[in-house]
Amino acid sequence: MTQTFDRRRHPVRADLAASDYEGHADAARFVEGEVFQVTADRLAIRPEPRPDRSIDTEALCGEWVTVYEQTPEGWAWGQLDTDGYVGWLSSDGLGSIKAATHRVRALRTYRYPGPDLKFPPLGLLSMGAQVTVTGEAETRGLTYALLSDGSAVVAKHLVPVEHRVEDWVAVAEEFLGTPYLWGGRTSLGLDCSALIQLAAQAGGIDIPRDSDMQEAEAGEEIPHDDPASFARGDLVFWKGHVGIVTGPNMLLHANGHTMTVAYEPLDQAIDRIAATEWGAVTKARRLT
């Protein structure tokens, strides 16, 4: 067969592929996947089972991963249920699946061994992480959500999994100042397309992970030759980059220029980026 499969989106390798691809892809063997849940605060997903490789993206606590191979060295090769991303991640951060009841709505929240902010934290969950709440407890007037793993988080940092915000761009603006991290997908560090994806998901809009995928598929294409016509929430694309229009002549983007999530006048961003290897604006899209 001559069909080429994007390694980021299709669990297909020359030696191994998901059983769904049998008859459609060339592989030495086809296997049924096993579904696991991410139990770590976050897990790096890499293109190879090597810790020295830069990350492609990150899986968040509570997300499901269909695993097709596990190695003796502690690597798992699988596909993230949230956005279909395929890659290698640590088996140590995976466990049995539980139905999530809530997700983190705050930028980040500490996970404690019990309902008390004075306890030493066990970890830090970022926006979009999913948890299973089993009860509540109050300590010194602060309500905590008790989680299925025995830990606790501040209850007001969570929302039900079905909760949706009306203004997803406002969620993106909450990330202002967050460090830029290639492949990052948390409020501790993220890249341009992760900023868009996380904020849009808070508004109930599911879009692909990487900027080239978003440029091809997110929302609907709109004319990009007149920046003055852009509205709040429109996405502006360059080769390998994306930002959000937040208002007249204003762009919000996670970028390698400031190494943060930052505002930048749109006309200045267009001129600056045009002078670099990324070139001119390639497309604009409006999420629907």
C-alpha positions in Angstrom: 0.0 0.0 0.0 1.2 3.5 -0.8 -1.0 5.5 1.6 1.0 7.7 4.0 -0.2 8.1 7.6 0.6 11.1 9.7 2.4 9.6 12.7 0.8 12.2 15.0 -2.7 11.1 14.2 -2.6 7.4 13.2 -1.3 4.5 15.3 0.5 3.0 12.4 4.2 1.9 12.2 5.9 -0.5 9.9 6.2 -3.1 12.7 2.9 -2.5 14.5 -0.5 -0.8 13.9 -3.9 -0.6 15.5 -6.3 -3.4 14.4 -8.6 -0.8 12.9 -6.0 -0.3 10.2 -5.8 -3.9 9.0 -6.5 -3.9 5.3 -5.7 -0.2 5.1 -2.0 0.0 6.1 1.1 -2.2 5.8 2.4 -3.4 9.1 4.0 -6.5 10.4 1.2 -7.1 12.9 -2.0 -5.5 14.1 -3.1 -5.3 17.7 -6.2 -4.3 19.8 -5.4 -1.5 22.1 -6.0 -1.4 25.8 -7.4 1.8 27.4 -5.7 3.4 30.3 -6.1 6.7 32.2 -3.4 9.2 32.9 -2.7 9.2 36.6 0.3 11.6 36.6 -0.3 15.3 36.7 0.8 15.5 33.1 2.7 13.1 30.8 5.0 14.1 27.9 4.2 12.5 24.6 7.3 12.0 22.4 7.9 10.9 18.8 10.3 8.2 20.1 10.7 6.3 23.3 13.7 8.5 24.4 13.7 11.0 27.3 16.1 13.2 25.3 13.7 13.8 22.5 11.7 17.0 22.6 8.0 16.5 23.3 5.2 16.7 20.7 2.5 17.4 23.3 1.3 16.5 26.8 -1.4 14.3 28.2 -3.3 15.7 31.2 -4.4 13.9 34.3 -7.6 12.0 33.8 -7.4 11.7 30.0 -7.7 8.3 28.4 -5.0 6.7 26.2 -5.4 3.6 24.1 -2.1 1.8 24.4 -0.9 -0.6 21.6 2.5 -1.4 23.0 4.4 -1.3 26.3 8.1 -1.9 26.5 10.2 -3.4 29.3 11.9 0.0 29.6 8.6 1.6 30.8 7.4 3.2 27.6 3.9 3.0 26.2 2.9 3.8 22.6 -0.6 4.9 22.2 -3.3 7.4 21.1 -4.8 10.1 23.3 -8.5 10.0 23.3 -9.0 13.7 23.7 -7.5 14.8 20.4 -6.2 11.6 18.8 -2.6 12.4 19.2 -0.2 9.4 18.9 3.2 8.9 20.5 5.3 7.5 23.3 4.7 8.2 27.0 5.7 6.8 30.3 3.8 3.7 31.5 4.4 4.8 35.1 1.9 7.6 34.6 -0.9 5.3 33.5 -3.5 3.4 35.5 -7.0 1.9 35.4 -9.8 4.0 33.9 -12.4 5.9 36.0 -15.2 8.0 34.7 -14.4 11.7 35.3 -17.0 13.9 37.0 -15.1 17.2 37.0 -12.3 19.0 35.4 -9.9 21.7 36.5 -11.2 25.2 35.5 -8.5 27.2 37.4 -5.2 27.8 35.7 -3.8 25.2 38.1 -4.6 23.7 41.5 -2.7 21.8 44.1 -3.6 18.2 44.9 -3.2 17.5 48.6 -3.1 14.2 50.6 -6.2 15.4 52.4 -8.5 18.4 52.7 -6.1 20.9 54.2 -4.0 23.5 52.4 -1.4 23.2 55.0 -0.6 19.6 53.9 2.4 19.2 51.6 1.0 19.0 48.1 1.2 15.7 46.1 1.1 17.5 42.8 -0.2 20.3 40.6 -3.1 19.8 38.2 -3.5 22.2 35.3 -6.5 23.5 33.5 -8.3 20.8 31.6 -7.2 17.9 33.9 -10.0 15.6 34.7 -10.8 14.1 38.1 -13.3 11.8 39.8 -15.0 13.5 42.8 -16.3 11.2 45.5 -17.2 13.7 48.2 -16.5 17.0 49.9 -15.0 18.1 53.1 -14.6 21.6 54.7 -11.5 22.7 56.6 -11.4 26.2 58.2 -14.2 27.4 55.9 -12.7 26.2 52.6 -14.4 23.4 50.8 -12.3 20.6 49.2 -13.3 18.0 46.6 -12.3 14.5 47.7 -11.0 12.5 44.7 -11.1 8.8 44.0 -7.4 8.4 44.6 -7.7 9.7 48.1 -6.3 13.1 47.4 -8.1 16.5 47.7 -8.3 19.7 45.7 -10.0 23.0 46.4 -13.5 22.5 45.2 -14.0 26.0 43.6 -11.2 25.2 41.2 -13.3 22.5 39.5 -16.3 22.5 37.3 -18.5 19.5 36.1 -17.0 17.9 33.0 -20.0 19.1 30.9 -19.5 22.8 32.0 -18.9 25.3 29.1 -17.9 28.9 29.2 -19.5 31.5 26.9 -16.3 33.4 26.1 -13.5 31.0 25.3 -11.2 33.8 24.4 -11.4 35.1 27.9 -10.0 31.7 29.0 -7.1 32.1 26.7 -6.5 35.5 28.2 -6.1 33.9 31.6 -2.9 32.3 30.4 -1.3 35.7 29.9 2.4 35.5 31.0 2.5 31.7 30.9 6.0 30.6 29.7 6.3 29.3 26.2 7.1 25.6 26.0 7.4 23.7 22.7 4.9 20.9 22.9 3.6 22.1 26.3 -0.1 21.8 27.0 -0.4 23.1 30.6 -0.5 26.4 32.4 3.1 25.7 33.5 4.2 26.0 29.9 2.5 25.7 26.5 2.9 26.4 22.8 0.8 28.5 20.4 -1.7 25.8 19.3 -2.1 24.4 22.9 -3.3 27.8 24.0 -6.0 27.7 21.4 -6.9 24.1 22.0 -7.2 24.4 25.8 -9.2 27.6 25.7 -11.5 26.4 23.0 -12.2 23.2 24.9 -13.3 25.2 27.9 -16.0 26.6 25.5 -17.0 23.2 24.3 -15.2 23.4 21.0 -12.9 20.5 20.2 -10.1 21.2 17.7 -7.0 19.4 16.7 -3.7 19.8 18.6 -1.1 21.3 16.2 -1.3 24.5 14.3 -1.2 22.9 10.9 -4.1 20.7 11.8 -6.0 23.7 13.2 -5.3 25.7 10.1 -6.8 23.0 7.9 -9.7 21.9 10.1 -10.7 24.3 13.0 -14.0 26.2 12.4 -14.5 27.8 9.0 -12.0 29.7 6.8 -12.5 33.5 6.5 -10.6 36.0 4.3 -7.2 36.8 5.7 -6.2 39.7 3.5 -7.9 42.4 5.5 -6.9 42.2 9.2 -9.2 45.1 10.0 -12.1 42.7 9.4 -11.1 40.2 12.0 -13.4 39.8 15.0 -12.7 38.6 18.6 -11.9 34.9 18.6 -10.6 34.7 15.0 -7.5 32.6 14.5 -4.6 33.9 12.4 -2.2 31.5 11.0 1.4 31.7 9.8 3.6 28.7 8.7 3.9 26.8 12.0 2.2 29.5 14.2 -1.2 30.6 15.3 -2.6 33.4 17.4 -6.0 34.7 18.6 -7.5 38.0 17.7 -8.8 39.5 21.0 -9.9 42.9 19.8 -9.2 45.5 17.1 -5.6 45.2 16.0 -4.7 43.0 19.0 -3.3 39.4 19.0 -2.8 37.0 21.9 -0.3 34.2 21.3 2.1 31.9 22.9 5.3 32.8 21.1 9.0 32.3 20.9 9.6 36.1 20.6 8.6 36.9 24.1 8.8 33.3 25.3 5.4 33.8 27.0 1.7 34.1 26.2 1.6 37.8 25.3 -0.5 40.5 23.6 1.0 42.0 20.5 -0.5 44.6 18.1 -1.6 42.6 15.2 -0.1 44.8 12.5 3.3 44.7 14.4 3.1 40.9 14.6 2.3 40.6 10.9 5.3 42.8 10.0 7.7 41.1 12.5 6.8 37.6 11.6 6.9 38.4 7.9 10.6 39.4 8.4 11.4 36.0 9.8 11.3 32.5 8.4 7.6 32.2 9.1 6.7 34.7 6.4 3.2 36.1 5.7 -0.2 35.2 7.1 -1.3 32.0 5.4 -4.9 31.7 6.6 -7.6 32.9 9.1 -10.4 30.8 10.6 -13.4 31.5 12.8 -14.4 28.9 15.4 -18.1 27.9 15.3 
